[in-house]
């Protein structure tokens, strides 16, 4: 799979989701857990607000937004099995009146203008080509004064190395990476103001090393039990390759935020 095609459908198989939850916490398919949700929402005053979570996965972040931050959330994703699981988890947690999840098709957002107070995303923009179009759609569905906030995996300005291309191969997911600076420029070009970008690479560089040591050590036996030895070994190698490109500075992480002009 070429890393720059953008978009994804049917890429998150059961063992991959199990692995991501094992590393990042129940309901989470991106790093940072509850702390990442807090960073995404910091300064947006989410209590009682309607939030759109793009690339909601299995719903952990959306339910955290409800439980801790008092938001009402609509989550969307391209993959029906993830949405089915998210809705089931919301029902089991008694949160179905506060967060709902929908499977959507690639393309324009299926919501009217000015429908949401806040739009968030964690890892989905990374996998989406045509970011200018996506950001314009996000601006459209935001109410005046509303915030868009995302956490994404990004690239450096250098051409991809063999190490990066190998990580794409073992990762097995579609990526359409851009630099942090490009995110900021694209948000401004789409019409956002108060644009902020924050480099979080140092944080995840330490985190991915910790994750790697965990999965090749204390967690390995549990991974074999849950995933089988072949997949367990694959994910150990996946994380090793990720450590290489994070520690070299070639793969980066960052937060971006913009506001629809009031």
C-alpha angles and dihedrals in degrees: 000000000000112000096223103053092097130210125058139222127176095000100120105077122186097263092050092052090047090052094048091050091048090056103032104029139267111314095010128116097172130053128265101051116204091351091060091052090051091051092049092052099037110130095005096100093225099180109124091356126129111242129193113209109200112204092013095173113187094347107252096129093045092053090048089054088056099042101043105020102036096234131146109230139199112191124198132189139163095233118080097201090056091050092048090053093046092053091047091051091049091052092048090051093047091241099115091111090056104039130031131179131214134190110227138184124243113270136052117009112263095230134096124254117284094011101139139048094206135017120198135179135180116195098338098097087054087064097044125092118206097044093173090061092046093049090049089053091049090051089051095054093045121093116237108282092021123138134235114200129176143172113209145172110241143182135240121243092258125099113265113276125218087258091057093046089050091051090052089052097051092039089059095201132115117254134183099184127187134179122266090247091054090053090055093048093046092051091052092046089052090058104264121138132195086045115182129182125191125189109226096173096113091055095051094040088064092039097052091051089052090048092050094051089049097051096045090046129025096009098044098090091049090049091053090050093049102035108020124250096277094056092039090056091045092056092047088056091043091056093043089055089047091053090054096054094041094049091047089054093239095114112048138180130217150164122233129188136179137169130222106239112257 
